[in-house]
Amino acid sequence: MMKKMEYAIVDIETTGGNAMHSRITEIAIRIHDGTEVIDSYETLVNPQKEIPDAIFALTGITNEMVREAPIFDEIAEKVMEMLAGRIFVAHNVNFDYSFVRHQLKESGFDWSAKKLCTVRASRKIRPGFPSYSLGRLCASLDIPLNNRHRAGGDADATAILFSRLLEWDLEGEMGKMLKNNAQDQRLPPNLPPEDFASLPETPGVYYFHDREKKVIYVGKAVNIKKRVASHFTGNNISSQRQNFLRDIHSISFEACATEFMALLLECTEIKKLWPEYNRALKRYEPKFGLYEYEARNGYRYLAVAKISRFQSCIEVFNSEYDGINLLLDLRRQFEIDSRFCNFGSAPLNGQAYRADNADWPEVRHHNQQVENALEHLRNTKQSFGIIDKGRCAEERSCIWVEKGHFYGMGYLAADIPISDPSEIKEYVTPYQSNHYMMQLIRSYAKKFPSKVFGLQRKGT
């Protein structure tokens, strides 16, 4: 049994899902002394904004019901009186806590408290239930739940659940949860603590999964455990963050030898899985490409155009300007007639040329010039490897680039000699390449030339 202290068991109803843009419409507080409820307070609250139809359908609270109710400013002092010096307890505590703290701050009260989540406590003390939502959990434990989705009814059920948990907590789990720096208290409500506990403090990639085991976020880290923990700290009350935390039901990970390998793995996994909450890498996707095609007249054309998922291109660019400059260089270097080059959005010279025009180049000669230009591009794309430290002293990590494209990465035993750089290819797992990843690899190779094998440099 925990030592004697008092708890404020709180439930609120609101106009929406996040404290920044939504408001409290009802609050209920039950003061519990560790044995029973000793005091109680509840009231409707005028949110000073319309209650959406979806919220009315869930709670039954109408705009008419709250029109004459006090605004939060008018009850803030009473709420503070009930909460001061007590442990803040709620089912999915971070939701209720964020609203109450935000609205108290708006009313001029700088309040914070230790928190205890009955979702997390129930998972620890009574594991194995299919669902830990308040309704499902009360049904499983035969706890009466009247006036569901009203603050008073939910607070009463949570108070009964809390009393039961105190009785069942023979291992002192709730006492551990209340330690000042207890990481468990900051974890998302649906995340099993053992998932976080199993994370290594090494470089790698971590995956957040939803209820259906679908990956919703991929991240990379120098220290996986520390980076994952950082997602769960801070007081950001935006709807995006609150939805994100509620959607996390499990974590998996892939350890990597270096931060650089973790970065590459993160890139390829995001490209493959395209998780809901990964948005940052979209801006690194190239927008333009260099295309080659043969027209009905038998002549080969080169063109710079926006990338299409239905067409393969020879080269990709971050900007149309970069693509045009490359095409201009190829045209000058290989003396390609400009009428067979499409520079960006410009039309193909604006007119339909006939193949028998007297001033046109001979078709075989022209097509060979285009082929020479493309061969030049192919030859500039070198194959090389990068060998770095491994995940332990007995191995090394390796990355292979095949003709200018990231081919794959993996590990080999530290005592395996590499006489030919192409041998590295035998030890890697193939991954899909993209433009951004090759930018990262070229930058890394330039920064750490001693780790690069097989790259021919100018002047050597």
N, C-alpha and C positions, 0 to 999 in steps of 0.2 A: 504494500500500500504506500502511496506517495505521502510525503509529509503534509501537514495541514496547511492549506493555502486556499485562496478563493479564486474562482474562475467566472468570467463573464461569457456566457454562452450566447452567441449572437446569430441572428438570421435576418436578412434584409430582402426586400423585393425592390426592383429597380425598373427604370424605363429602357434599359438596354444592357449590353454586355461589357462595357468598360467605363471606368470611373471618370475618365477625362471628358467624355461626351454625354454620359448618361447621369441620371440622378436617382436618389433613393425615394421610393414611394411608400415604404412601410419598414419599420424596424421593430424587432423584439429582442429583449435582453433578459436572460435568466441568470441570476447570481447563484452559483453553486459553491458550497463550502467543502466539497470533497465527499460529502455524504448525501446531501439533498439540496434542493432549490430553496433558498432562504429569502429571495427578493425577486421582483419581476417588474418589467416595464415594457410597454409596447404602444405604438401609435402609428396611424397613417401619417404620411408626410406629403405636403404639397410640393411636387417636384418643379413647379413653375415652368413646365413644358408639357406638351401633349404626350399621353401614353399611347404608344403604337398598338395597332389592333392585335398584332401577334403576342404582345405582352399581356394585353387584356385577356386574350384567349387562354393564356397559360395561368394567370394569377386570379382573374376575375375582378381585378381592381380597375375601376372606371375613372374617367376624368371627373365625373360628378362626385364620386366618393372622396376624392382628395381635394376638391375645390375649396372646401371650408377647413381643411386640415392645416395644422401649423406648418410653416416652412422650416427647413432644417435649422436655420439660424435661431429660431425660437426654441428649439429643443436641444441645441448643441451643448448648453451648460448641463442639462440633465443627463445627456449621454455621457459627457465627460465624468460626471459624478459617479455614474454606474460603472464606467470602465477603469477609472483611476486605480492604480496599484493592483490590478487583477490580471490574471492570464486571459488572453483573448482566445476563445475557443469557437470554432465553427466547422461545419462540414464543407470541405474545400476552402480552407481558412483564408488563403490569399485573395480570393474574390471579395469576400465580405470585408476583410481588413483594408483592402485598397480603397473601397468606396468610403468606409467610415473615416479612415485617415484623411482622405482627400477632402471630404466635406467638412470635417472638423477644422482642417487647415484653412479652408475658405472662410470659416466662421471665426478665425483668429485663434484657434487652439492648436498649439504645437504638441501633438500627442504621438506616442509610439508605445508598443507593449510587446512582451513575449507572446508568441503565438503557439497554438496547439491545434493540429488538424485532425478531426475525427475520422477522415478518410484514411490518412496515413496511419493513425493509431489502430484503426480497425484492421488494416492490412497486416500490421505487425502482430497484433494480439490474437486476432481470429482470421488467419489466412485461409485461402481456399475457396472463397465465395465467388460465384461467376461475375457478380457486379457489386461495386461498392457505392453506387448512387444511394442517396438517402432512402428513396422509396423501396428499392430492391433489397437493401440491407435490412431495413425495418421489417419487411415481409419475411426475410430469412430468419430473423431473430425474434419474431413474434412481438415486435414493439409497436404499440398503437400509433398510427399516424393519421390524425384528423386535420382537416383544412389544409391539404397538401398544396404547396406553392403559395401559402400565406405565411407571413413571418412568424406569427404566433404558433401555428400548428407545427411548422418545421422546427422552431426553437424548442418546443416541448418534446418532440421526438428526439432531437439531438441531445437534450438534457438527459433523457432516459438512457439513450445509447451511451452517453458519457459515464453515467453511473455504473452501467454494466461493465464498461471497459475498465473502470477503476477496480472493480471486483475481480475481473479476470486477469488483470495485469500482474501476474505473479513474478515476472522477470524484471519489473520496473522499467518497461519500455518507454512509458510516457515521461518518466523522470529523465531518461536519456535524451528524449526528444527536446526537452526544455533547457538543456545545457546551452549556455550563451552562444557557442559557436557550432551548435549541432547542424551539420550540413543537411541532415534528413528533413529539417523543417523548411528548407528552401527548395526542396525538390518539387517538381510538378506533381499535382495530386494523383495522377494516374500512373506514375512511374514507380515500379517496384524498386525499393532501396538497393536490393542486391544487384540490379543492373548497374547502378552507379558505383557500388562498392567494387565491382569486378573490373572497372576501367583501369588500364595501366598508366603509369606516369612516363610514357615514352612517346616519340613522334608517331603519327599515324593519322588515320581517317576514322571518323565516327559517324554513325547513322542514327537518326531519330526515326522511329516507326510509329504509325498510328495504331488504332485499335485492330485494324485488319492486317497489320504487319507490313503495310505499304510504307516505303521510305518517303518521309516528308521533308527531310533536311539532311544534307551531307556537309560536313566540315572537316578541315584539316587542323592539326595542332602540333606544336613542339612537345607539349605535355597534354595528352588526351584528357586525363582526369581534370586537370586544372582548367583547361579550355571549356570542357563541358560544364563544369561548376559555374563558370562565368556567365553562362546563358541564364542561370537561375538567380542571379543576384541583381541588386538595384531596385529602384522603385518606379520603373517605367510602367504606366498604367494604360498604355495605348491598347486599342482593341486588337490590333495585329499581334502584339506580344502576348496578350492574355489568351487569344485563340491558339496561338502557337504552343504555349505551355500546356493548355488543356488537351491538345491533340497528341502530346508525347506519351506513349504507352510503353515503349521499350527502347533500349539502346543497344546497338552492336558496334563493333569496331574492327579495324584492320591495322595492326601494328606495322610500321615502316622503319627502315634503317635511318632515314634522314628526313628532315623537314621538306627538302626538295622533292623527294619521292612522294611524300604525303601530298604535296601540292599538285603534282602530276596526277596522282590517283584521284584526288578530289575533282580535278577538272574532267577527267574521263568519266567518272561516276555521275557527275552532274549532267554531262552531255548524254549519257546513256539513260539515266533515270528521270532527269528533269523534275526534281522534287518541288512540291508546291511552295515551300518557303525559301528556296534558293533563287535569288533574283540578280545578284551582283554580277555573275559571269555573263549575263546576256549582253551587256554592253561591249564585251570583248569579241563578240562574234564578228568576223569580217563581213562587209556589206557588198563588196564588188569582186568580180573575178575576170580573168582573161580567158576568152573562149576562142576555139578554132572550129570552123565548119567549112564544108564544101558545098557551093551553090550548084544549081542545075546546069549552069554554064561550064562546070568543071573547074572553076577557079576556087582556090582556098582563101578564106577570109580570116582575119584576126579581129576580135572585138573586145572592148571593155564594157561590161554591163553589170547590173545588179545581180547578185547571186540568186539562183533559183534552185529550190530543192529537187527539181525534176531534171536538171542538167548538170553534168560534171564539167568543172573548169580546170584549166591548166595551172593557174596560179590565183591566189586570193590576196585581197588588199583591204586595209582598214578604211581607205578613202578612195573615191573615184580619181582624185588627183594623182595618187601613187600609181594606180593602174595605167593612167594615160601616159605618165612619164616613162614607165617601162615599155609601153608599146611604141612610144616615140623613139626610144633608144634602139629597140629591135628594128624598127623601120629604117633608121639611118644606118645602123651597123650592117644590115643585110640587104639594103637597097630595095626594100619592098615598096611597090607602088602604093601611095597613100589612098588611092581609090578602093583598095582592098582592106583598109583598116577602118574600123568603126571606133571612134574615140568617145566613149561614154554614151550619152543619150543622143548624140548626133546621128542622123540617118546615114545610110550607106551612100554618101555622096549625093543623095537627093534625086537620083535619076536611074533609070533602068538601062544599064549598058548592054549592048549586044556583043556576043562572043566574037563576032567577025569585025569589030571595030579595028580600023587600021592602026590606031595609036595604042592599042592594048599590048601588053607584053605577051610573048609566046607562053602558052599555058603551062607546058612542062617546066620551062625555065622559072616561071613565077612560083609554081608550086614547090620547086626544089628550094627556092629562096626561103619560103615559109617553113619548110621542113628543116632547113639549116638553123633558122632562128629557134625553132622548138627544140632541136637537138642541143643547141647551146644552153637553153634553159635547163634541160634535163641534166646536162653535164655539170652545171653549177650546183646541183643538189647532191651533196656528198653523203656518204655513209660513214658513221663513226660511232664509237662507244664511249660511255662514261663509267668509270669504276670508282666506287667510293666505299666507305666503311659499311659493315653489315650490322645486323641487329644484335650480334654478339661477336666475340673475338674470333670465332671459328669460321666466319663467313664474310663475304664482301657483297655489296650491292652492285647492280649493273643496269645500264640503260643503253638501248640500241636505237640509233637513227638510221633508217634505210632510205637512201636517195632523197634526203631532205624532209622525210616524214618520220615522226615518232613511231617506232615499231613496237616497242614493249620494254618491260623492265622486270627484274627478278633478282635472284641471289645465287651465288656460287660459293663453293668451299674456298676458304682462304688459301689453301695449299695447291689449288689448281692453277697451273701456269697458262698464261694467254700469250701465244706467240704471234697469232694473226688476229687483228681486231675483229674480223668477221666471226670468230669463234664465240664472241660474246652473245651473238644471236641465239645460240643453242640453249642459253640459260635463262632467257627472258620469257615472260608471259605476254603474248600480243595484246595490245590495246588500240582502240581507235584514236587516231591522231586528229588534231585540229590546229588552226593557225595560231591561236593564243598559246597552246602548249609548246609549239616550235619556237615562238618568241621567248618563252621562258628558258627552253633548253639552250638556245643560242646565247642568251645572256649569261646563263650559268657556265657554259663552256668557255666563254670569253673571260669570265671572272676567275675560273679555276682551271687554267690550261693544263696543269699537271695531272688532272684526273681524266683528261680526254685522250682517247686512243684512236688513231687512224684518220684524223682530220688533217688534210693538206692545207697549209696556210700560205698566203701570198708571200712571196719572197723566200720560200724555203725549198 
